[in-house]
Amino acid sequence: MITVESTEKEIHVTIPRGEMDPAQIEAILRPFRFTSLVAGSAMSQREAMRMAEESKADWWERNQDRFARADGSRVCQAPCLTVQPS
């Protein structure tokens, strides 16, 4: 069971280790970390957006082989996400 506790200065979220995969937790936390970094810097909104786009492009470059092509053919080895043509 995930619990949330709030104090005057902090919010504490407790996630039992067996309930979520570490990659899922990282994906959930990434936007919070990004927001925290930007809030404490002199970075402009434009620079922050550029950084976010670069990060997404980098992720896609590293992970695109896990997904299927639009025509339904595989672009990776099992296990892989596949899309069945309609």
mmCIF file as gemmi writes it, N, C-alpha and C atoms, coordinates in Angstrom:
data_model
loop_
_atom_site.group_PDB
_atom_site.id
_atom_site.type_symbol
_atom_site.label_atom_id
_atom_site.label_alt_id
_atom_site.label_comp_id
_atom_site.label_asym_id
_atom_site.label_entity_id
_atom_site.label_seq_id
_atom_site.pdbx_PDB_ins_code
_atom_site.Cartn_x
_atom_site.Cartn_y
_atom_site.Cartn_z
_atom_site.occupancy
_atom_site.B_iso_or_equiv
_atom_site.pdbx_formal_charge
_atom_site.auth_seq_id
_atom_site.auth_asym_id
_atom_site.pdbx_PDB_model_num
ATOM 1 N N . MET Axp A 1 ? 0.847 -1.172 0 1 0 ? 1 A 1
ATOM 2 C CA . MET Axp A 1 ? 0 0 0 1 0 ? 1 A 1
ATOM 3 C C . MET Axp A 1 ? 0.9 1.246 0 1 0 ? 1 A 1
ATOM 4 N N . ILE Axp A 2 ? 0.635 2.15 -0.893 1 0 ? 2 A 1
ATOM 5 C CA . ILE Axp A 2 ? 1.383 3.399 -0.978 1 0 ? 2 A 1
ATOM 6 C C . ILE Axp A 2 ? 0.778 4.385 0.008 1 0 ? 2 A 1
ATOM 7 N N . THR Axp A 3 ? 1.642 5.02 0.809 1 0 ? 3 A 1
ATOM 8 C CA . THR Axp A 3 ? 1.159 5.995 1.78 1 0 ? 3 A 1
ATOM 9 C C . THR Axp A 3 ? 1.797 7.349 1.513 1 0 ? 3 A 1
ATOM 10 N N . VAL Axp A 4 ? 1.072 8.393 1.87 1 0 ? 4 A 1
ATOM 11 C CA . VAL Axp A 4 ? 1.558 9.761 1.723 1 0 ? 4 A 1
ATOM 12 C C . VAL Axp A 4 ? 1.381 10.471 3.053 1 0 ? 4 A 1
ATOM 13 N N . GLU Axp A 5 ? 2.454 11.062 3.533 1 0 ? 5 A 1
ATOM 14 C CA . GLU Axp A 5 ? 2.414 11.846 4.765 1 0 ? 5 A 1
ATOM 15 C C . GLU Axp A 5 ? 2.894 13.248 4.441 1 0 ? 5 A 1
ATOM 16 N N . SER Axp A 6 ? 2.229 14.225 5 1 0 ? 6 A 1
ATOM 17 C CA . SER Axp A 6 ? 2.587 15.609 4.729 1 0 ? 6 A 1
ATOM 18 C C . SER Axp A 6 ? 2.924 16.323 6.032 1 0 ? 6 A 1
ATOM 19 N N . THR Axp A 7 ? 4.051 17.024 6.016 1 0 ? 7 A 1
ATOM 20 C CA . THR Axp A 7 ? 4.423 17.87 7.141 1 0 ? 7 A 1
ATOM 21 C C . THR Axp A 7 ? 4.389 19.305 6.655 1 0 ? 7 A 1
ATOM 22 N N . GLU Axp A 8 ? 4.757 20.209 7.503 1 0 ? 8 A 1
ATOM 23 C CA . GLU Axp A 8 ? 4.761 21.617 7.131 1 0 ? 8 A 1
ATOM 24 C C . GLU Axp A 8 ? 5.759 21.915 6.003 1 0 ? 8 A 1
ATOM 25 N N . LYS Axp A 9 ? 6.857 21.156 5.964 1 0 ? 9 A 1
ATOM 26 C CA . LYS Axp A 9 ? 7.92 21.438 4.996 1 0 ? 9 A 1
ATOM 27 C C . LYS Axp A 9 ? 8.089 20.373 3.916 1 0 ? 9 A 1
ATOM 28 N N . GLU Axp A 10 ? 7.571 19.167 4.134 1 0 ? 10 A 1
ATOM 29 C CA . GLU Axp A 10 ? 7.839 18.074 3.208 1 0 ? 10 A 1
ATOM 30 C C . GLU Axp A 10 ? 6.617 17.191 3.01 1 0 ? 10 A 1
ATOM 31 N N . ILE Axp A 11 ? 6.669 16.454 1.901 1 0 ? 11 A 1
ATOM 32 C CA . ILE Axp A 11 ? 5.688 15.406 1.638 1 0 ? 11 A 1
ATOM 33 C C . ILE Axp A 11 ? 6.481 14.11 1.508 1 0 ? 11 A 1
ATOM 34 N N . HIS Axp A 12 ? 6.091 13.099 2.246 1 0 ? 12 A 1
ATOM 35 C CA . HIS Axp A 12 ? 6.771 11.802 2.227 1 0 ? 12 A 1
ATOM 36 C C . HIS Axp A 12 ? 5.854 10.77 1.59 1 0 ? 12 A 1
ATOM 37 N N . VAL Axp A 13 ? 6.357 10.105 0.57 1 0 ? 13 A 1
ATOM 38 C CA . VAL Axp A 13 ? 5.624 9.039 -0.105 1 0 ? 13 A 1
ATOM 39 C C . VAL Axp A 13 ? 6.367 7.74 0.16 1 0 ? 13 A 1
ATOM 40 N N . THR Axp A 14 ? 5.647 6.749 0.648 1 0 ? 14 A 1
ATOM 41 C CA . THR Axp A 14 ? 6.238 5.45 0.93 1 0 ? 14 A 1
ATOM 42 C C . THR Axp A 14 ? 5.654 4.427 -0.031 1 0 ? 14 A 1
ATOM 43 N N . ILE Axp A 15 ? 6.554 3.751 -0.745 1 0 ? 15 A 1
ATOM 44 C CA . ILE Axp A 15 ? 6.148 2.731 -1.716 1 0 ? 15 A 1
ATOM 45 C C . ILE Axp A 15 ? 6.859 1.438 -1.338 1 0 ? 15 A 1
ATOM 46 N N . PRO Axp A 16 ? 6.115 0.419 -0.947 1 0 ? 16 A 1
ATOM 47 C CA . PRO Axp A 16 ? 6.773 -0.86 -0.644 1 0 ? 16 A 1
ATOM 48 C C . PRO Axp A 16 ? 7.528 -1.37 -1.876 1 0 ? 16 A 1
ATOM 49 N N . ARG Axp A 17 ? 8.709 -1.882 -1.679 1 0 ? 17 A 1
ATOM 50 C CA . ARG Axp A 17 ? 9.582 -2.306 -2.777 1 0 ? 17 A 1
ATOM 51 C C . ARG Axp A 17 ? 8.924 -3.288 -3.746 1 0 ? 17 A 1
ATOM 52 N N . GLY Axp A 18 ? 8.075 -4.149 -3.27 1 0 ? 18 A 1
ATOM 53 C CA . GLY Axp A 18 ? 7.47 -5.155 -4.141 1 0 ? 18 A 1
ATOM 54 C C . GLY Axp A 18 ? 6.291 -4.659 -4.967 1 0 ? 18 A 1
ATOM 55 N N . GLU Axp A 19 ? 5.826 -3.461 -4.739 1 0 ? 19 A 1
ATOM 56 C CA . GLU Axp A 19 ? 4.625 -2.992 -5.427 1 0 ? 19 A 1
ATOM 57 C C . GLU Axp A 19 ? 4.878 -2.352 -6.781 1 0 ? 19 A 1
ATOM 58 N N . MET Axp A 20 ? 6.072 -1.822 -7.006 1 0 ? 20 A 1
ATOM 59 C CA . MET Axp A 20 ? 6.365 -1.159 -8.273 1 0 ? 20 A 1
ATOM 60 C C . MET Axp A 20 ? 7.776 -1.502 -8.711 1 0 ? 20 A 1
ATOM 61 N N . ASP Axp A 21 ? 7.935 -1.6 -9.995 1 0 ? 21 A 1
ATOM 62 C CA . ASP Axp A 21 ? 9.242 -1.821 -10.594 1 0 ? 21 A 1
ATOM 63 C C . ASP Axp A 21 ? 10.071 -0.537 -10.445 1 0 ? 21 A 1
ATOM 64 N N . PRO Axp A 22 ? 11.365 -0.627 -10.166 1 0 ? 22 A 1
ATOM 65 C CA . PRO Axp A 22 ? 12.19 0.578 -10.034 1 0 ? 22 A 1
ATOM 66 C C . PRO Axp A 22 ? 12.119 1.504 -11.258 1 0 ? 22 A 1
ATOM 67 N N . ALA Axp A 23 ? 11.985 0.946 -12.439 1 0 ? 23 A 1
ATOM 68 C CA . ALA Axp A 23 ? 11.874 1.782 -13.648 1 0 ? 23 A 1
ATOM 69 C C . ALA Axp A 23 ? 10.593 2.601 -13.633 1 0 ? 23 A 1
ATOM 70 N N . GLN Axp A 24 ? 9.503 2.027 -13.12 1 0 ? 24 A 1
ATOM 71 C CA . GLN Axp A 24 ? 8.243 2.773 -13.008 1 0 ? 24 A 1
ATOM 72 C C . GLN Axp A 24 ? 8.398 3.933 -12.029 1 0 ? 24 A 1
ATOM 73 N N . ILE Axp A 25 ? 9.047 3.674 -10.917 1 0 ? 25 A 1
ATOM 74 C CA . ILE Axp A 25 ? 9.249 4.724 -9.913 1 0 ? 25 A 1
ATOM 75 C C . ILE Axp A 25 ? 10.106 5.841 -10.501 1 0 ? 25 A 1
ATOM 76 N N . GLU Axp A 26 ? 11.157 5.471 -11.216 1 0 ? 26 A 1
ATOM 77 C CA . GLU Axp A 26 ? 12.017 6.475 -11.843 1 0 ? 26 A 1
ATOM 78 C C . GLU Axp A 26 ? 11.237 7.322 -12.842 1 0 ? 26 A 1
ATOM 79 N N . ALA Axp A 27 ? 10.378 6.692 -13.624 1 0 ? 27 A 1
ATOM 80 C CA . ALA Axp A 27 ? 9.574 7.424 -14.608 1 0 ? 27 A 1
ATOM 81 C C . ALA Axp A 27 ? 8.626 8.405 -13.923 1 0 ? 27 A 1
ATOM 82 N N . ILE Axp A 28 ? 8.084 8.022 -12.785 1 0 ? 28 A 1
ATOM 83 C CA . ILE Axp A 28 ? 7.185 8.908 -12.038 1 0 ? 28 A 1
ATOM 84 C C . ILE Axp A 28 ? 7.954 10.069 -11.419 1 0 ? 28 A 1
ATOM 85 N N . LEU Axp A 29 ? 9.15 9.795 -10.909 1 0 ? 29 A 1
ATOM 86 C CA . LEU Axp A 29 ? 9.928 10.824 -10.21 1 0 ? 29 A 1
ATOM 87 C C . LEU Axp A 29 ? 10.64 11.802 -11.148 1 0 ? 29 A 1
ATOM 88 N N . ARG Axp A 30 ? 10.933 11.376 -12.365 1 0 ? 30 A 1
ATOM 89 C CA . ARG Axp A 30 ? 11.702 12.212 -13.298 1 0 ? 30 A 1
ATOM 90 C C . ARG Axp A 30 ? 11.12 13.631 -13.458 1 0 ? 30 A 1
ATOM 91 N N . PRO Axp A 31 ? 9.823 13.802 -13.687 1 0 ? 31 A 1
ATOM 92 C CA . PRO Axp A 31 ? 9.302 15.177 -13.821 1 0 ? 31 A 1
ATOM 93 C C . PRO Axp A 31 ? 9.464 16.009 -12.544 1 0 ? 31 A 1
ATOM 94 N N . PHE Axp A 32 ? 9.33 15.376 -11.381 1 0 ? 32 A 1
ATOM 95 C CA . PHE Axp A 32 ? 9.512 16.099 -10.125 1 0 ? 32 A 1
ATOM 96 C C . PHE Axp A 32 ? 10.961 16.571 -9.979 1 0 ? 32 A 1
ATOM 97 N N . ARG Axp A 33 ? 11.891 15.689 -10.323 1 0 ? 33 A 1
ATOM 98 C CA . ARG Axp A 33 ? 13.308 16.064 -10.248 1 0 ? 33 A 1
ATOM 99 C C . ARG Axp A 33 ? 13.622 17.197 -11.211 1 0 ? 33 A 1
ATOM 100 N N . PHE Axp A 34 ? 13.091 17.104 -12.409 1 0 ? 34 A 1
ATOM 101 C CA . PHE Axp A 34 ? 13.317 18.137 -13.417 1 0 ? 34 A 1
ATOM 102 C C . PHE Axp A 34 ? 12.768 19.483 -12.935 1 0 ? 34 A 1
ATOM 103 N N . THR Axp A 35 ? 11.548 19.475 -12.42 1 0 ? 35 A 1
ATOM 104 C CA . THR Axp A 35 ? 10.934 20.704 -11.915 1 0 ? 35 A 1
ATOM 105 C C . THR Axp A 35 ? 11.746 21.301 -10.779 1 0 ? 35 A 1
ATOM 106 N N . SER Axp A 36 ? 12.229 20.446 -9.897 1 0 ? 36 A 1
ATOM 107 C CA . SER Axp A 36 ? 13.042 20.898 -8.774 1 0 ? 36 A 1
ATOM 108 C C . SER Axp A 36 ? 14.346 21.536 -9.246 1 0 ? 36 A 1
ATOM 109 N N . LEU Axp A 37 ? 14.985 20.92 -10.231 1 0 ? 37 A 1
ATOM 110 C CA . LEU Axp A 37 ? 16.231 21.476 -10.765 1 0 ? 37 A 1
ATOM 111 C C . LEU Axp A 37 ? 16.003 22.839 -11.413 1 0 ? 37 A 1
ATOM 112 N N . VAL Axp A 38 ? 14.946 22.952 -12.187 1 0 ? 38 A 1
ATOM 113 C CA . VAL Axp A 38 ? 14.651 24.201 -12.893 1 0 ? 38 A 1
ATOM 114 C C . VAL Axp A 38 ? 14.277 25.304 -11.903 1 0 ? 38 A 1
ATOM 115 N N . ALA Axp A 39 ? 13.517 24.953 -10.869 1 0 ? 39 A 1
ATOM 116 C CA . ALA Axp A 39 ? 13.072 25.954 -9.903 1 0 ? 39 A 1
ATOM 117 C C . ALA Axp A 39 ? 14.238 26.597 -9.166 1 0 ? 39 A 1
ATOM 118 N N . GLY Axp A 40 ? 15.312 25.839 -8.965 1 0 ? 40 A 1
ATOM 119 C CA . GLY Axp A 40 ? 16.447 26.365 -8.217 1 0 ? 40 A 1
ATOM 120 C C . GLY Axp A 40 ? 17.535 26.947 -9.1 1 0 ? 40 A 1
ATOM 121 N N . SER Axp A 41 ? 17.254 27.168 -10.368 1 0 ? 41 A 1
ATOM 122 C CA . SER Axp A 41 ? 18.297 27.673 -11.263 1 0 ? 41 A 1
ATOM 123 C C . SER Axp A 41 ? 17.856 28.958 -11.949 1 0 ? 41 A 1
ATOM 124 N N . ALA Axp A 42 ? 18.804 29.531 -12.651 1 0 ? 42 A 1
ATOM 125 C CA . ALA Axp A 42 ? 18.51 30.739 -13.419 1 0 ? 42 A 1
ATOM 126 C C . ALA Axp A 42 ? 18.13 30.369 -14.856 1 0 ? 42 A 1
ATOM 127 N N . MET Axp A 43 ? 17.85 29.106 -15.084 1 0 ? 43 A 1
ATOM 128 C CA . MET Axp A 43 ? 17.512 28.63 -16.41 1 0 ? 43 A 1
ATOM 129 C C . MET Axp A 43 ? 16.169 29.216 -16.859 1 0 ? 43 A 1
ATOM 130 N N . SER Axp A 44 ? 16.129 29.64 -18.095 1 0 ? 44 A 1
ATOM 131 C CA . SER Axp A 44 ? 14.877 30.181 -18.627 1 0 ? 44 A 1
ATOM 132 C C . SER Axp A 44 ? 13.936 29.04 -19.007 1 0 ? 44 A 1
ATOM 133 N N . GLN Axp A 45 ? 12.669 29.362 -19.187 1 0 ? 45 A 1
ATOM 134 C CA . GLN Axp A 45 ? 11.675 28.372 -19.612 1 0 ? 45 A 1
ATOM 135 C C . GLN Axp A 45 ? 12.096 27.758 -20.952 1 0 ? 45 A 1
ATOM 136 N N . ARG Axp A 46 ? 12.6 28.583 -21.844 1 0 ? 46 A 1
ATOM 137 C CA . ARG Axp A 46 ? 13.026 28.118 -23.168 1 0 ? 46 A 1
ATOM 138 C C . ARG Axp A 46 ? 14.18 27.111 -23.047 1 0 ? 46 A 1
ATOM 139 N N . GLU Axp A 47 ? 15.154 27.414 -22.202 1 0 ? 47 A 1
ATOM 140 C CA . GLU Axp A 47 ? 16.271 26.498 -21.996 1 0 ? 47 A 1
ATOM 141 C C . GLU Axp A 47 ? 15.792 25.183 -21.374 1 0 ? 47 A 1
ATOM 142 N N . ALA Axp A 48 ? 14.861 25.292 -20.439 1 0 ? 48 A 1
ATOM 143 C CA . ALA Axp A 48 ? 14.314 24.102 -19.794 1 0 ? 48 A 1
ATOM 144 C C . ALA Axp A 48 ? 13.594 23.222 -20.818 1 0 ? 48 A 1
ATOM 145 N N . MET Axp A 49 ? 12.823 23.817 -21.698 1 0 ? 49 A 1
ATOM 146 C CA . MET Axp A 49 ? 12.107 23.06 -22.715 1 0 ? 49 A 1
ATOM 147 C C . MET Axp A 49 ? 13.095 22.401 -23.685 1 0 ? 49 A 1
ATOM 148 N N . ARG Axp A 50 ? 14.163 23.096 -24.043 1 0 ? 50 A 1
ATOM 149 C CA . ARG Axp A 50 ? 15.178 22.53 -24.925 1 0 ? 50 A 1
ATOM 150 C C . ARG Axp A 50 ? 15.82 21.306 -24.27 1 0 ? 50 A 1
ATOM 151 N N . MET Axp A 51 ? 16.127 21.434 -22.977 1 0 ? 51 A 1
ATOM 152 C CA . MET Axp A 51 ? 16.72 20.333 -22.233 1 0 ? 51 A 1
ATOM 153 C C . MET Axp A 51 ? 15.756 19.133 -22.192 1 0 ? 51 A 1
ATOM 154 N N . ALA Axp A 52 ? 14.479 19.401 -21.988 1 0 ? 52 A 1
ATOM 155 C CA . ALA Axp A 52 ? 13.485 18.33 -21.938 1 0 ? 52 A 1
ATOM 156 C C . ALA Axp A 52 ? 13.394 17.616 -23.285 1 0 ? 52 A 1
ATOM 157 N N . GLU Axp A 53 ? 13.392 18.372 -24.372 1 0 ? 53 A 1
ATOM 158 C CA . GLU Axp A 53 ? 13.328 17.774 -25.706 1 0 ? 53 A 1
ATOM 159 C C . GLU Axp A 53 ? 14.56 16.932 -25.99 1 0 ? 53 A 1
ATOM 160 N N . GLU Axp A 54 ? 15.728 17.401 -25.584 1 0 ? 54 A 1
ATOM 161 C CA . GLU Axp A 54 ? 16.954 16.63 -25.771 1 0 ? 54 A 1
ATOM 162 C C . GLU Axp A 54 ? 16.888 15.321 -24.981 1 0 ? 54 A 1
ATOM 163 N N . SER Axp A 55 ? 16.343 15.405 -23.783 1 0 ? 55 A 1
ATOM 164 C CA . SER Axp A 55 ? 16.224 14.225 -22.939 1 0 ? 55 A 1
ATOM 165 C C . SER Axp A 55 ? 15.289 13.205 -23.582 1 0 ? 55 A 1
ATOM 166 N N . LYS Axp A 56 ? 14.157 13.673 -24.115 1 0 ? 56 A 1
ATOM 167 C CA . LYS Axp A 56 ? 13.216 12.763 -24.767 1 0 ? 56 A 1
ATOM 168 C C . LYS Axp A 56 ? 13.84 12.143 -26.008 1 0 ? 56 A 1
ATOM 169 N N . ALA Axp A 57 ? 14.564 12.941 -26.779 1 0 ? 57 A 1
ATOM 170 C CA . ALA Axp A 57 ? 15.208 12.424 -27.989 1 0 ? 57 A 1
ATOM 171 C C . ALA Axp A 57 ? 16.24 11.367 -27.627 1 0 ? 57 A 1
ATOM 172 N N . ASP Axp A 58 ? 16.986 11.606 -26.556 1 0 ? 58 A 1
ATOM 173 C CA . ASP Axp A 58 ? 17.982 10.649 -26.099 1 0 ? 58 A 1
ATOM 174 C C . ASP Axp A 58 ? 17.309 9.355 -25.666 1 0 ? 58 A 1
ATOM 175 N N . TRP Axp A 59 ? 16.194 9.458 -24.926 1 0 ? 59 A 1
ATOM 176 C CA . TRP Axp A 59 ? 15.459 8.267 -24.49 1 0 ? 59 A 1
ATOM 177 C C . TRP Axp A 59 ? 15.005 7.472 -25.711 1 0 ? 59 A 1
ATOM 178 N N . TRP Axp A 60 ? 14.425 8.143 -26.692 1 0 ? 60 A 1
ATOM 179 C CA . TRP Axp A 60 ? 13.924 7.446 -27.87 1 0 ? 60 A 1
ATOM 180 C C . TRP Axp A 60 ? 15.071 6.751 -28.608 1 0 ? 60 A 1
ATOM 181 N N . GLU Axp A 61 ? 16.2 7.422 -28.718 1 0 ? 61 A 1
ATOM 182 C CA . GLU Axp A 61 ? 17.349 6.832 -29.396 1 0 ? 61 A 1
ATOM 183 C C . GLU Axp A 61 ? 17.769 5.531 -28.719 1 0 ? 61 A 1
ATOM 184 N N . ARG Axp A 62 ? 17.709 5.495 -27.392 1 0 ? 62 A 1
ATOM 185 C CA . ARG Axp A 62 ? 18.114 4.306 -26.642 1 0 ? 62 A 1
ATOM 186 C C . ARG Axp A 62 ? 17.045 3.222 -26.609 1 0 ? 62 A 1
ATOM 187 N N . ASN Axp A 63 ? 15.759 3.583 -26.817 1 0 ? 63 A 1
ATOM 188 C CA . ASN Axp A 63 ? 14.671 2.625 -26.608 1 0 ? 63 A 1
ATOM 189 C C . ASN Axp A 63 ? 13.826 2.3 -27.833 1 0 ? 63 A 1
ATOM 190 N N . GLN Axp A 64 ? 14.061 2.933 -28.954 1 0 ? 64 A 1
ATOM 191 C CA . GLN Axp A 64 ? 13.173 2.75 -30.104 1 0 ? 64 A 1
ATOM 192 C C . GLN Axp A 64 ? 13.1 1.305 -30.594 1 0 ? 64 A 1
ATOM 193 N N . ASP Axp A 65 ? 14.147 0.531 -30.394 1 0 ? 65 A 1
ATOM 194 C CA . ASP Axp A 65 ? 14.129 -0.851 -30.849 1 0 ? 65 A 1
ATOM 195 C C . ASP Axp A 65 ? 13.167 -1.736 -30.06 1 0 ? 65 A 1
ATOM 196 N N . ARG Axp A 66 ? 12.645 -1.253 -28.953 1 0 ? 66 A 1
ATOM 197 C CA . ARG Axp A 66 ? 11.7 -2.029 -28.149 1 0 ? 66 A 1
ATOM 198 C C . ARG Axp A 66 ? 10.29 -1.979 -28.703 1 0 ? 66 A 1
ATOM 199 N N . PHE Axp A 67 ? 10.046 -1.147 -29.687 1 0 ? 67 A 1
ATOM 200 C CA . PHE Axp A 67 ? 8.696 -0.925 -30.19 1 0 ? 67 A 1
ATOM 201 C C . PHE Axp A 67 ? 8.534 -1.451 -31.61 1 0 ? 67 A 1
ATOM 202 N N . ALA Axp A 68 ? 7.279 -1.656 -32.018 1 0 ? 68 A 1
ATOM 203 C CA . ALA Axp A 68 ? 6.99 -2.179 -33.35 1 0 ? 68 A 1
ATOM 204 C C . ALA Axp A 68 ? 6.826 -1.041 -34.35 1 0 ? 68 A 1
ATOM 205 N N . ARG Axp A 69 ? 7.086 -1.367 -35.606 1 0 ? 69 A 1
ATOM 206 C CA . ARG Axp A 69 ? 6.878 -0.399 -36.682 1 0 ? 69 A 1
ATOM 207 C C . ARG Axp A 69 ? 5.381 -0.24 -36.947 1 0 ? 69 A 1
ATOM 208 N N . ALA Axp A 70 ? 5.009 0.833 -37.631 1 0 ? 70 A 1
ATOM 209 C CA . ALA Axp A 70 ? 3.605 1.108 -37.94 1 0 ? 70 A 1
ATOM 210 C C . ALA Axp A 70 ? 2.976 -0.021 -38.754 1 0 ? 70 A 1
ATOM 211 N N . ASP Axp A 71 ? 3.766 -0.709 -39.582 1 0 ? 71 A 1
ATOM 212 C CA . ASP Axp A 71 ? 3.211 -1.797 -40.397 1 0 ? 71 A 1
ATOM 213 C C . ASP Axp A 71 ? 3.062 -3.099 -39.614 1 0 ? 71 A 1
ATOM 214 N N . GLY Axp A 72 ? 3.394 -3.062 -38.313 1 0 ? 72 A 1
ATOM 215 C CA . GLY Axp A 72 ? 3.232 -4.23 -37.464 1 0 ? 72 A 1
ATOM 216 C C . GLY Axp A 72 ? 4.462 -5.11 -37.378 1 0 ? 72 A 1
ATOM 217 N N . SER Axp A 73 ? 5.46 -4.855 -38.217 1 0 ? 73 A 1
ATOM 218 C CA . SER Axp A 73 ? 6.674 -5.673 -38.158 1 0 ? 73 A 1
ATOM 219 C C . SER Axp A 73 ? 7.471 -5.319 -36.913 1 0 ? 73 A 1
ATOM 220 N N . ARG Axp A 74 ? 8.238 -6.292 -36.436 1 0 ? 74 A 1
ATOM 221 C CA . ARG Axp A 74 ? 9.008 -6.089 -35.208 1 0 ? 74 A 1
ATOM 222 C C . ARG Axp A 74 ? 10.291 -5.334 -35.51 1 0 ? 74 A 1
ATOM 223 N N . VAL Axp A 75 ? 10.678 -4.513 -34.56 1 0 ? 75 A 1
ATOM 224 C CA . VAL Axp A 75 ? 11.951 -3.8 -34.672 1 0 ? 75 A 1
ATOM 225 C C . VAL Axp A 75 ? 12.902 -4.219 -33.56 1 0 ? 75 A 1
ATOM 226 N N . CYS Axp A 76 ? 12.541 -5.281 -32.818 1 0 ? 76 A 1
ATOM 227 C CA . CYS Axp A 76 ? 13.394 -5.715 -31.719 1 0 ? 76 A 1
ATOM 228 C C . CYS Axp A 76 ? 13.238 -7.206 -31.487 1 0 ? 76 A 1
ATOM 229 N N . GLN Axp A 77 ? 14.061 -7.72 -30.608 1 0 ? 77 A 1
ATOM 230 C CA . GLN Axp A 77 ? 14.001 -9.128 -30.218 1 0 ? 77 A 1
ATOM 231 C C . GLN Axp A 77 ? 13.106 -9.257 -28.992 1 0 ? 77 A 1
ATOM 232 N N . ALA Axp A 78 ? 12.54 -10.425 -28.76 1 0 ? 78 A 1
ATOM 233 C CA . ALA Axp A 78 ? 11.68 -10.652 -27.59 1 0 ? 78 A 1
ATOM 234 C C . ALA Axp A 78 ? 12.518 -10.503 -26.33 1 0 ? 78 A 1
ATOM 235 N N . PRO Axp A 79 ? 11.977 -10.045 -25.199 1 0 ? 79 A 1
ATOM 236 C CA . PRO Axp A 79 ? 10.62 -9.519 -25.077 1 0 ? 79 A 1
ATOM 237 C C . PRO Axp A 79 ? 10.547 -8.1 -25.648 1 0 ? 79 A 1
ATOM 238 N N . CYS Axp A 80 ? 9.452 -7.809 -26.255 1 0 ? 80 A 1
ATOM 239 C CA . CYS Axp A 80 ? 9.304 -6.539 -26.944 1 0 ? 80 A 1
ATOM 240 C C . CYS Axp A 80 ? 7.833 -6.169 -27 1 0 ? 80 A 1
ATOM 241 N N . LEU Axp A 81 ? 7.537 -4.899 -27.004 1 0 ? 81 A 1
ATOM 242 C CA . LEU Axp A 81 ? 6.176 -4.455 -27.206 1 0 ? 81 A 1
ATOM 243 C C . LEU Axp A 81 ? 5.845 -4.614 -28.675 1 0 ? 81 A 1
ATOM 244 N N . THR Axp A 82 ? 4.701 -5.196 -28.989 1 0 ? 82 A 1
ATOM 245 C CA . THR Axp A 82 ? 4.311 -5.333 -30.391 1 0 ? 82 A 1
ATOM 246 C C . THR Axp A 82 ? 2.916 -4.774 -30.587 1 0 ? 82 A 1
ATOM 247 N N . VAL Axp A 83 ? 2.665 -4.322 -31.773 1 0 ? 83 A 1
ATOM 248 C CA . VAL Axp A 83 ? 1.356 -3.782 -32.123 1 0 ? 83 A 1
ATOM 249 C C . VAL Axp A 83 ? 0.787 -4.65 -33.218 1 0 ? 83 A 1
ATOM 250 N N . GLN Axp A 84 ? -0.407 -5.182 -33.002 1 0 ? 84 A 1
ATOM 251 C CA . GLN Axp A 84 ? -1.043 -5.993 -34.017 1 0 ? 84 A 1
ATOM 252 C C . GLN Axp A 84 ? -1.741 -5.085 -35.016 1 0 ? 84 A 1
ATOM 253 N N . PRO Axp A 85 ? -1.503 -5.258 -36.305 1 0 ? 85 A 1
ATOM 254 C CA . PRO Axp A 85 ? -2.2 -4.424 -37.304 1 0 ? 85 A 1
ATOM 255 C C . PRO Axp A 85 ? -3.704 -4.663 -37.215 1 0 ? 85 A 1
ATOM 256 N N . SER Axp A 86 ? -4.478 -3.589 -37.432 1 0 ? 86 A 1
ATOM 257 C CA . SER Axp A 86 ? -5.938 -3.751 -37.372 1 0 ? 86 A 1
ATOM 258 C C . SER Axp A 86 ? -6.498 -4.136 -38.702 1 0 ? 86 A 1
